[in-house]
Amino acid sequence: MLHQVIDRRLSGKNKSIGNRERFLRRYRDQIRDAVRKAVGDRSIRDIEEGTDITLPRRDVSEPVFNHGPGGTREMVHPGNQEYVKGDRIAKPQGGGSGAGKGASGDGSGEDDFTFRISRDEFMNYFFDDLALPRLVRTQLLADAPEWKSRRAGFVSEGNPTSLHVVRSMRTALGRRIAMGGDARLELRKLEDYLKQLELRGDAQEAELASVKAEIQALRERLKRVPFLDPFDLRYRNRVREPVPTSKAAMFCLMDVSGSMDEARKDLAKRFFILLYLFLTRHYQQTDVIFIRHHTQAAEVTEDEFFHATESGGTVVSSALTLMHEIIRARYTSSEWNIYGAQASDGDNWQQDSSKCRELLDNKLLPLCRYFAYVQVADEDQNLWEEYTRVRAVNPHFAMQKIVTPSQIFPVFRDLFKKTPNPA
């Protein structure tokens, strides 16, 4: 008898997890689009909370099957005073039933379908199809290694589900041959000798009986050799072995100079919050280094990075220099995948902007797997012009502009979309 166990401990009253999961799978694309549209309307504190999702009724309509009369028929119903057979009936004027905010001529309509998704569901749809670009396996971690299981031959003890029937039967056959080899050889000799005695015709009855008794004893002995013995059983063996683990270090560089007003800082913070949430949810072995800069750069904590109010002039190269010093001190490129993400309004001293280009070309980009620059201003500043020259010769350097909150997620998705790793 087949038993099926359904775990409903997580199901609340009058709720069905199975139906909900099927619904989310069926309308995955529509829900993902609705989640991404909700990003621009959220504050920094609410960016990772659950939300209400509204789907147009036309997207959640179900197929309906009706029984039709079949064939082609022409008829005039009783009571008709306008049409005769052969007349063509025009379409009714005006709209039919509406959906959402619309309504038909008599005021009736149907609302769009609205439901709520949880925080985890929101974040899963939000970061769907994103990944760190050019991420590679680096080394074996001693503190928290990743393991994989691989086949390692056969063993004589194991789980019944791992029993290898063919190998077990092969072992049993070899054992039966080994255990009965001498007995079968002796049996064939006695059988040949018995035939010779019978052909001669002058053999004594006692001698014939003795040979037959020996033959019978050997046959009984061979029958006692078991067809399959527990010793013959062979099980598939699997062993765990450590595999190279991807370790990544993400440097977040944010401009907090006086030219970065509250609106621009809010755009930069939203971008970095998305990046931070993305990294913490998808990658365990990832260090995030926060650097704030005005005329001087400093490594800060997560709380200071997003909430400190310090401001001042602008020297962008100070952040890049500090990033390079931290990489040399703590992160070797052979063991770590190094990434950089920088947000600024692009306002910088002309001489310092050219220094930033030199730092990227000669020191940082040779060590980085990927570097992304986001400018939170529309006008082209001197830093944007210098970075354009960097992008022209470095395919793993990307740059985008964010001017309004609605542009945050499209830019973030374009910078961190999944792409095949280079060979």
Helices and strands as residue ranges (DSSP letters): H 17-26, H 28-37, G 39-41, E 51-55, G 57-59, E 98-99, E 109-110, E 113-117, H 119-126, E 146-155, G 160-162, H 165-200, H 205-223, G 230-232, E 235-243, E 248-255, H 262-282, E 286-293, E 297-300, H 302-307, H 317-330, E 337-344, H 350-359, I 360-364, E 370-375, H 382-393, E 397-401, G 405-407, H 408-415
